[in-house]
């Protein structure tokens, strides 16, 4: 497959057509509902427990 060189003007037109030359919308923090926070804390706890199990298993040669 042969590649075609793209001129600066074509590239600039593509950027304008696709809207890539406009600034991104601002990003704001979203306030989480209590159940969302509970789920995320549960995931953090799960990760910590899994890390402890992996470290224990490596330490005792179970892998």
ZALOKE-456462 format. One record per atom (N, C-alpha, C): atom name; residue in one letter; x, y, z. Coordinates in steps of 0.05 Angstrom, whole numbers, plus 32768, in hexadecimal, padded with zeros to 4 digits. Layout:
@name: CA&resn: A&east: X&north: Y&up: Z
...
This chain:
@name: N&resn: X&east: 8011&north: 7FE9&up: 8000
@name: CA&resn: X&east: 8000&north: 8000&up: 8000
@name: C&resn: X&east: 8012&north: 8019&up: 8000
@name: N&resn: X&east: 800D&north: 802A&up: 7FED
@name: CA&resn: X&east: 801E&north: 8042&up: 7FEB
@name: C&resn: X&east: 8012&north: 8059&up: 7FFC
@name: N&resn: X&east: 8024&north: 8066&up: 800B
@name: CA&resn: X&east: 801B&north: 807C&up: 801C
@name: C&resn: X&east: 801C&north: 8096&up: 800B
@name: N&resn: X&east: 8009&north: 80A7&up: 8011
@name: CA&resn: X&east: 8007&north: 80C1&up: 8003
@name: C&resn: X&east: 8010&north: 80D7&up: 8016
@name: N&resn: X&east: 8021&north: 80E8&up: 800C
@name: CA&resn: X&east: 8029&north: 80FF&up: 801C
@name: C&resn: X&east: 8012&north: 8113&up: 801E
@name: N&resn: X&east: 800E&north: 811D&up: 8036
@name: CA&resn: X&east: 7FF8&north: 8130&up: 803B
@name: C&resn: X&east: 8004&north: 814C&up: 803F
@name: N&resn: X&east: 7FF9&north: 815F&up: 8031
@name: CA&resn: X&east: 8003&north: 817A&up: 8033
@name: C&resn: X&east: 7FFA&north: 8187&up: 804D
@name: N&resn: X&east: 8008&north: 819C&up: 8055
@name: CA&resn: X&east: 8001&north: 81AB&up: 806D
@name: C&resn: X&east: 7FE5&north: 81B6&up: 806B
@name: N&resn: X&east: 7FDD&north: 81BF&up: 8053
@name: CA&resn: X&east: 7FC2&north: 81CA&up: 8050
@name: C&resn: X&east: 7FAD&north: 81B5&up: 8053
@name: N&resn: X&east: 7FB2&north: 819D&up: 8048
@name: CA&resn: X&east: 7F9F&north: 8187&up: 804C
@name: C&resn: X&east: 7F9C&north: 817F&up: 8069
@name: N&resn: X&east: 7FB3&north: 817E&up: 8077
@name: CA&resn: X&east: 7FB3&north: 8177&up: 8093
@name: C&resn: X&east: 7FA4&north: 818C&up: 80A3
@name: N&resn: X&east: 7FA9&north: 81A5&up: 809D
@name: CA&resn: X&east: 7F9B&north: 81BB&up: 80AC
@name: C&resn: X&east: 7F7D&north: 81B9&up: 80A6
@name: N&resn: X&east: 7F75&north: 81B3&up: 808E
@name: CA&resn: X&east: 7F58&north: 81B1&up: 8087
@name: C&resn: X&east: 7F4C&north: 819A&up: 8096
@name: N&resn: X&east: 7F5A&north: 8183&up: 8097
@name: CA&resn: X&east: 7F50&north: 816C&up: 80A6
@name: C&resn: X&east: 7F4C&north: 8173&up: 80C4
@name: N&resn: X&east: 7F60&north: 8181&up: 80D0
@name: CA&resn: X&east: 7F5D&north: 8189&up: 80EC
@name: C&resn: X&east: 7F45&north: 819B&up: 80F0
@name: N&resn: X&east: 7F40&north: 81AD&up: 80DE
@name: CA&resn: X&east: 7F29&north: 81BF&up: 80E0
@name: C&resn: X&east: 7F0F&north: 81AF&up: 80DD
@name: N&resn: X&east: 7F0E&north: 819E&up: 80C8
@name: CA&resn: X&east: 7EF6&north: 818E&up: 80C3
@name: C&resn: X&east: 7EEE&north: 817C&up: 80DA
@name: N&resn: X&east: 7F02&north: 8171&up: 80E7
@name: CA&resn: X&east: 7EFD&north: 815E&up: 80FD
@name: C&resn: X&east: 7EF9&north: 816D&up: 8118
@name: N&resn: X&east: 7EFF&north: 8186&up: 8119
@name: CA&resn: X&east: 7EFC&north: 8196&up: 8132
@name: C&resn: X&east: 7F13&north: 8192&up: 8146
@name: N&resn: X&east: 7F2A&north: 8189&up: 813C
@name: CA&resn: X&east: 7F41&north: 8184&up: 814D
@name: C&resn: X&east: 7F4F&north: 819E&up: 8154
@name: N&resn: X&east: 7F49&north: 81B4&up: 8147
@name: CA&resn: X&east: 7F56&north: 81CD&up: 814C
@name: C&resn: X&east: 7F48&north: 81DD&up: 8163
@name: N&resn: X&east: 7F31&north: 81D3&up: 816C
@name: CA&resn: X&east: 7F23&north: 81E0&up: 8182
@name: C&resn: X&east: 7F2D&north: 81D6&up: 819D
@name: N&resn: X&east: 7F2D&north: 81E7&up: 81B1
@name: CA&resn: X&east: 7F36&north: 81DE&up: 81CC
@name: C&resn: X&east: 7F22&north: 81CA&up: 81D8
@name: N&resn: X&east: 7F2D&north: 81B8&up: 81E8
@name: CA&resn: X&east: 7F1C&north: 81A4&up: 81F5
@name: C&resn: X&east: 7F0B&north: 81B1&up: 820B
@name: N&resn: X&east: 7EF5&north: 81A5&up: 8210
@name: CA&resn: X&east: 7EE3&north: 81AF&up: 8225
@name: C&resn: X&east: 7EF1&north: 81AB&up: 8240
@name: N&resn: X&east: 7EEC&north: 81BD&up: 8253
@name: CA&resn: X&east: 7EF9&north: 81BB&up: 826D
@name: C&resn: X&east: 7EF0&north: 81A2&up: 827C
@name: N&resn: X&east: 7F02&north: 8196&up: 828B
@name: CA&resn: X&east: 7EFB&north: 817E&up: 829B
@name: C&resn: X&east: 7EF8&north: 8186&up: 82B8
@name: N&resn: X&east: 7EE1&north: 817E&up: 82C3
@name: CA&resn: X&east: 7EDC&north: 8184&up: 82DF
@name: C&resn: X&east: 7ED8&north: 816B&up: 82EF
@name: N&resn: X&east: 7EDE&north: 816C&up: 8308
@name: CA&resn: X&east: 7EDA&north: 8155&up: 831A
@name: C&resn: X&east: 7EBC&north: 8150&up: 831D
@name: N&resn: X&east: 7EB4&north: 8137&up: 831D
@name: CA&resn: X&east: 7E98&north: 8130&up: 8321
@name: C&resn: X&east: 7E95&north: 8126&up: 833E
@name: N&resn: X&east: 7E80&north: 812F&up: 834B
@name: CA&resn: X&east: 7E7A&north: 8126&up: 8366
@name: C&resn: X&east: 7E6E&north: 810A&up: 8364
@name: N&resn: X&east: 7E7A&north: 80F7&up: 8371
@name: CA&resn: X&east: 7E70&north: 80DC&up: 8370
@name: C&resn: X&east: 7E5A&north: 80D7&up: 8385
@name: N&resn: X&east: 7E47&north: 80C6&up: 837E
@name: CA&resn: X&east: 7E33&north: 80BE&up: 8391
@name: C&resn: X&east: 7E3F&north: 80AC&up: 83A6
@name: N&resn: X&east: 7E33&north: 80AA&up: 83BD
@name: CA&resn: X&east: 7E3F&north: 8099&up: 83D2
@name: C&resn: X&east: 7E43&north: 807C&up: 83C9
@name: N&resn: X&east: 7E31&north: 8070&up: 83BA
@name: CA&resn: X&east: 7E35&north: 8054&up: 83B1
@name: C&resn: X&east: 7E4C&north: 8052&up: 839E
@name: N&resn: X&east: 7E51&north: 8067&up: 838D
@name: CA&resn: X&east: 7E69&north: 8067&up: 837C
@name: C&resn: X&east: 7E82&north: 8066&up: 838C
@name: N&resn: X&east: 7E83&north: 8077&up: 83A1
@name: CA&resn: X&east: 7E9A&north: 8078&up: 83B2
@name: C&resn: X&east: 7E9E&north: 805E&up: 83C0
@name: N&resn: X&east: 7E89&north: 8051&up: 83C9
@name: CA&resn: X&east: 7E8B&north: 8036&up: 83D6
@name: C&resn: X&east: 7E97&north: 8022&up: 83C3
@name: N&resn: X&east: 7E8E&north: 8022&up: 83AA
@name: CA&resn: X&east: 7E98&north: 8010&up: 8396
@name: C&resn: X&east: 7EB6&north: 8014&up: 8391
@name: N&resn: X&east: 7EBE&north: 802D&up: 838E
@name: CA&resn: X&east: 7EDB&north: 8033&up: 838A
@name: C&resn: X&east: 7EEC&north: 802B&up: 83A2
@name: N&resn: X&east: 7EE2&north: 802F&up: 83BB
@name: CA&resn: X&east: 7EF0&north: 8027&up: 83D2
@name: C&resn: X&east: 7EF2&north: 8008&up: 83D4
@name: N&resn: X&east: 7EDD&north: 7FFB&up: 83CB
@name: CA&resn: X&east: 7EDD&north: 7FDE&up: 83CA
@name: C&resn: X&east: 7EF2&north: 7FD4&up: 83B6
@name: N&resn: X&east: 7EF4&north: 7FE1&up: 839F
@name: CA&resn: X&east: 7F09&north: 7FD9&up: 838C
@name: C&resn: X&east: 7F25&north: 7FDE&up: 8397
@name: N&resn: X&east: 7F29&north: 7FF4&up: 83A5
@name: CA&resn: X&east: 7F43&north: 7FF9&up: 83B1
@name: C&resn: X&east: 7F4A&north: 7FE3&up: 83C5
@name: N&resn: X&east: 7F36&north: 7FDC&up: 83D6
@name: CA&resn: X&east: 7F3A&north: 7FC7&up: 83EA
@name: C&resn: X&east: 7F41&north: 7FAC&up: 83DC
@name: N&resn: X&east: 7F32&north: 7FA6&up: 83C7
@name: CA&resn: X&east: 7F37&north: 7F8D&up: 83B8
@name: C&resn: X&east: 7F54&north: 7F8D&up: 83AD
@name: N&resn: X&east: 7F5D&north: 7FA3&up: 83A2
@name: CA&resn: X&east: 7F78&north: 7FA4&up: 8397
@name: C&resn: X&east: 7F8D&north: 7F9F&up: 83AD
@name: N&resn: X&east: 7F89&north: 7FAC&up: 83C4
@name: CA&resn: X&east: 7F9B&north: 7FA8&up: 83DA
@name: C&resn: X&east: 7F9C&north: 7F8B&up: 83E4
@name: N&resn: X&east: 7F84&north: 7F7F&up: 83E6
@name: CA&resn: X&east: 7F83&north: 7F63&up: 83EE
@name: C&resn: X&east: 7F91&north: 7F51&up: 83DA
@name: N&resn: X&east: 7F8C&north: 7F56&up: 83C0
@name: CA&resn: X&east: 7F99&north: 7F46&up: 83AC
@name: C&resn: X&east: 7FB8&north: 7F49&up: 83AC
@name: N&resn: X&east: 7FC1&north: 7F61&up: 83B1
@name: CA&resn: X&east: 7FDE&north: 7F66&up: 83B3
@name: C&resn: X&east: 7FEA&north: 7F57&up: 83CB
@name: N&resn: X&east: 7FDC&north: 7F57&up: 83E1
@name: CA&resn: X&east: 7FE5&north: 7F49&up: 83F9
@name: C&resn: X&east: 7FE6&north: 7F2B&up: 83F3
@name: N&resn: X&east: 7FD2&north: 7F20&up: 83E6
@name: CA&resn: X&east: 7FD2&north: 7F04&up: 83DF
@name: C&resn: X&east: 7FE9&north: 7EFD&up: 83CC
@name: N&resn: X&east: 7FEE&north: 7F0D&up: 83B8
@name: CA&resn: X&east: 8004&north: 7F08&up: 83A5
@name: C&resn: X&east: 801F&north: 7F0A&up: 83B3
@name: N&resn: X&east: 8023&north: 7F1E&up: 83C4
@name: CA&resn: X&east: 803C&north: 7F20&up: 83D3
@name: C&resn: X&east: 8040&north: 7F08&up: 83E5
@name: N&resn: X&east: 802B&north: 7F00&up: 83F3
@name: CA&resn: X&east: 802C&north: 7EE8&up: 8405
@name: C&resn: X&east: 8033&north: 7ECF&up: 83F5
@name: N&resn: X&east: 8026&north: 7ECC&up: 83DD
@name: CA&resn: X&east: 802B&north: 7EB4&up: 83CD
@name: C&resn: X&east: 8047&north: 7EB3&up: 83C2
@name: N&resn: X&east: 8052&north: 7ECA&up: 83B9
@name: CA&resn: X&east: 806D&north: 7ECB&up: 83B0
@name: C&resn: X&east: 8080&north: 7EC5&up: 83C7
@name: N&resn: X&east: 807A&north: 7ED0&up: 83DF
@name: CA&resn: X&east: 808B&north: 7ECC&up: 83F6
@name: C&resn: X&east: 808C&north: 7EAF&up: 83FF
@name: N&resn: X&east: 8077&north: 7EA0&up: 83FB
@name: CA&resn: X&east: 8075&north: 7E84&up: 8404
@name: C&resn: X&east: 807A&north: 7E70&up: 83ED
@name: N&resn: X&east: 8081&north: 7E7B&up: 83D5
@name: CA&resn: X&east: 8088&north: 7E69&up: 83BE
@name: C&resn: X&east: 8071&north: 7E5A&up: 83B3
@name: N&resn: X&east: 8059&north: 7E65&up: 83B3
@name: CA&resn: X&east: 8042&north: 7E57&up: 83A8
@name: C&resn: X&east: 803E&north: 7E5C&up: 838A
@name: N&resn: X&east: 8050&north: 7E6B&up: 837E
@name: CA&resn: X&east: 804D&north: 7E70&up: 8361
@name: C&resn: X&east: 8061&north: 7E5F&up: 8352
